[in-house]
Amino acid sequence: MHELYTVLAEYYDTIYRRRAERIMEEIDFVEEIFREDAGRPVKGVLDLACGTGIPTLELARRGYDVIGLDLHEEMLEIARRKAKKEGLKIKFIQGDALKIEFEEEFDAVTMFFSSITYFDDSAIQQLFNSVKRALRPGGVFIADFPAWHYGGRDGPIVWDEVKGDERLVITDWREVEPAFQKLHFKRLVQIIKPDGSVKAFFVNDELNIYTPREMRLLAERYFTGVRIYGNLHRDLNPKEGRYWLVAIE
C-alpha cells in the first residue's frame, strides 16, 4: 500500500507533471473560494496530505502562511528540498490528518489531489472533526474529489514521462465495486534506466467513492455551511468529472 508515496516519492512530481502544470489554475479557483465563501480573511493555511508540496508551494508563493502535513516522510523530504530551493518559508510536518491537534489556528484547511477519498465513512467524520477544531470561526475547508464515473473508463491508460536520463512508462487502471462504493486504483510504473534495465513497481490503493450529496450530508454534521462546486467553477452541472467540497466553520 501507498508505494506511490514512499518508494516512488522521488518520481511523484514526474508522474503528476500534467496536474502540476495546472496547479496555478487550481489555486486561482481556491483563492476565489477564499474571497467569496470564507467567513474571514484567509492568511494562515494548513495543507493536509500535502505530498511533495505542489499546491503548498503555490499557496506560499502567493503570500499565504502555509503549513504542510503529510503521512509520508519520503514525500516531505522532497517538499522541503523544493521550498528551500525557492527560498519559501514553509513548515512541513509528518503526521496523520485524523490526529492533528491544532485548535483554531488556521483560516483555511486544504486537501488536494483526491486525498479525501482515502477516508471511509467513519474516518472522514474523524477528519471533519479534526479540521473543524483546526479552523478559526468563519474558516473554510476545501477538498477536491472525483466523480462516480472516475473509474468507469474502458481499459487501461498508458503514457510515458522522462526524469533525467530515465524514462517512465505508466499504466493506470481502475476497478470499481459499485455496491460498496470502492474504487481500486491500480498503477504499474516501469522505470527504464539508460542501460536498458527496468525496475517495476505496482500500486494498488483502495479509495472510497462519494457522490456530491453524500459528501455534503456528511460534512453538514460538522460545518455550518457546506457547498459542492464543479471543477474550477463555483456551480455544479450534471457532467462534472471532479467536485470541490467547500465547508465553512
N, C-alpha and C positions, 0 to 999 in steps of 0.2 A: 504493500500500500504506500502511496504517496512518493513513489520513486521520482516523479516529476519534480518534486520539491526538495529532494535530498541528493541522490546520486546524479541527477540530471540538472542540478541547480545552475551549474556553470553554462548550461545550454538553454536555460529558460528564456532569456531575452531573445535568443536567436529563433527559438521555436515560435515565440509570440511576437515576432517582429512586426507583423501586419497590424496586430492590435495595438502595439506600442506606437506605431506611426499615427494612429487615430486618437491617441490619448489627449492631445490638446483639444480636440473637438469634444471629447467626453468631459473634460474639466471645464470647458466653456459652458456646457449644459449644467454641470454641478454648480458652477458659480451662479447661473441663473436661478437655480433652486435656492441657493443661499440667499439671494436678493429677494426673491418673490415668495418663498414659502416659510423660511425660518422665522421664528418669532423673536429673534435677537440678531444683532450684527455678528457675523462669523469671523473670528480671528484664530482661535485655537481649534485644531482638528486632530482627532485620533483616527488613524487609518488602520483598520483591523485587517488581518490576513494580507499584509502589505507586500509579501513576497520580496522580489528584488527591487521594490520601490518605484516601479514605473509610474503609477499615479501619485505616489507620495512625493517624489521629487518634483513633479509638475506643480503640485499644490505649493510646495516650498518655493519654487521659482516665482510664483505669483504673490509671494509675501505672507503666506499663512504660516503660523507657528504649528508645526506638524510633529506628531509622534507616530512612528510606525511600529506596529506589533505583529509578530508572526510566530507560528508554532515551530518553524524550522530554522535553526541557526544557520544552516547552509545558505538559505536564501538571504538572511540578514547580513551575512558577511559580504555578499555581493552588493546589497543595497548600501551598506556603509562605505564600501570602496567607491561606488559611483557618486555618493554625496560628497565625499572628501575630494574627489577629483574636480567637482564643480564648485567647491567651497560653500556648500549648503549646510546649514546647522540644523540637522535633524537627529532626534534621538530615536534610535531603533532598539527595541527591547524584545526579548524572546518571551513568549507567554501564550497561554490559552485564552482565546476570546471569551470562553464561557466562565473564566475565573478572574477577569480583570477586577481590580479593587479601587478604581477611580471613583470619586464622589463629587459630582457636579463640577468637573474640571474642564469640560470642553463645550464649545459652541456647536460643534458638528462631529459626528462619527460617520465614517465612510467604510464601505466594504465593496470592493470591485471584483471583476473577473469571475462572477457567478459563485464566489466563495460561500455565499449564504446557503447554497444548495447542498453543502456537505452536512448540514444540520437537519436531523429528522424532527418530527413534531415536538418531541419532548425537549431536545437540545435547542431548538430555535426559540422556545419560550425562555430557556435559561439565557440565551443570547440577548433577547429583547430586554430581559430584566437587568442584565449587566450593562447594556447600552443605556437604558433609562437612568440608571444610577450615575453613569459617567457624564451624562448631559446636564448642562445648566438649564434652568427653566427657559422654555422657548427654543432650545436647541433642536437640531434636526439630524435624523439618521437617514442615510442614503445607501441603498444596496441594489445592485442590478442582478437579475436572474433571467434565465432563458425561458422561452415559450414551451408549452407542452410538446409541440411538434419538433422541438430541438433535436430529438433522437429519431425522427421519422424519415431520415434520408435513406434511399436505397443504395446499398453497397458502401464500401469504404471510400474514404477520401485520401489521396496520396499527393504529397508535394515535397519539395526539397528546399533546403536553405544552406547557406555557406557560413561557416565560422572559421576565420583564418584560413588555414590550409586543409580544413576538414569539411566534408560535405555530409549533411544530414538528410536522410530520406525518412519521412514521417508518414505513417499510415494510421488514420483515425477511423474508428467505427464505434457504433453505439447500439446497445441492446436495451430495449425498454420493456419493463414489466408493468403494463397499464393497471392491472388490478391492485398493485402495491405502490404505484406511482414512484417506481425506482428506475433510475437510468444508470446502466453500467457503461462508463466511459472507458474505452479501451484504446490504447495507443502503442504502436510499435515504433521505436526510434532506432534507426540504424545509423551509426556514425562511421563514415568511411574515412580512414586515415590516408595520408599521402602515399604510403607504400601499398595501398590496396586492401589492407586488413580492415576487418569490420568488427565493431562492437555493437551489440544489440541489447536494447532494454525494453521491457514490456510494462506498460502502465495499465492497471485495472482498478479503477476507483468507482465506488458506488455513490451516486448522487441522488438527491430527493427532488422530485418534480412537484412544483406548486403552481396552481392556477392563480391568476391575479386575485380572484375572490377569496381563495384560501389564505393567501398571504395577507390580504387586508384584514380578514377576520381574526387571524392570529395576532397581528400587530395591534389591532384595536383594543386588545385586552391590556395593553401596556402604555399606549401613547394616546394623547388627546386628539390628535389629528393625523389621519392616515390617507395617503393618496397613492395610486398606482399610475405611473406615466408610461408612455410608449418609449421607443428607443430614440433618445435625444430630442424629445419634444414633450411639452407639458400637457398632453392629452393622450387618448388611447383609442386605437382603432382595432377592428377585429382581426387584422392580419399581421399584428406585431410579431417579430421574431425574438424580441428581448423587451423585458419590462424593467422599470425602476421603482423600487419601493421608496417612498418618502414619508417619514414618520416624525411628527413633532412632539417634543416633550411638553 
